[in-house]
Amino acid sequence: MANSNDVYQPIVGELKRNWGWILGLGILFLFLGCIGLGMVVGLTLVSMYFFGALLIVSGITHVIDVFKHKEWKGIIWQALIAVLYIAAGCLVFYDPFLASTLITGILASVLIVIGFTRIIMALVLRDSKGWGWLLLAGITAIILGVLILAQWPISGLWVIGLFIAIEMIVNGWTYIFIALSLRSSQS
């Protein structure tokens, strides 16, 4: 039986040879994320247009599916789903700021629920090592959700863009550290 390290060896070797590309990608993500921090409202708007386009494309694929499977019993429901996807996508295109405001409100509420769930889980796992980190994660999620809701609906203009920018920055640093690690392990 092959060792798991043997299975990944060709992939790791390829990554080591191309560490420069990974570094470049990391720097690009970091750069774009920093630019995104300076224009979170614009980034939110662009992400909503992208989301609307995804909804419309999904609706169109459902319409195609309706015409391909005319004999299917669920065709009426599939057609309804197609119409709902397309209508939702059109609404997002019509008023992307309303869409981002609603999504932000839902996101903040979900963060609060997740926070309470993590706190309950941490208290149940009190005897386990590291339960405090779970408790901290729960408290952090609640605080974040409350901060977002406290500024809602205005937070709908910037929260999504801020989250995207932060994710790009974290992703950029991750790629940079991976590339530097690959370069140093090349010898």
Secondary structure, DSSP 8 states (H G I E B T S, - for coil): ---HHHHHHHHHHHHHHTHHHHHHHHHHHHHHHHHHHHTHHHHHHHHHHHHHHHHHHHHHHHHHHHHH-TT-TTHHHHHHHHHHHHHHHHHHHH-HHHHHHHHHHHHHHHHHHHHHHHHHHHHHTTTSTTHHHHHHHHHHHHHHHHHHHHTTTGGGGTHHHHHHHHHHHHHHHHHHHHHHHHHHT--
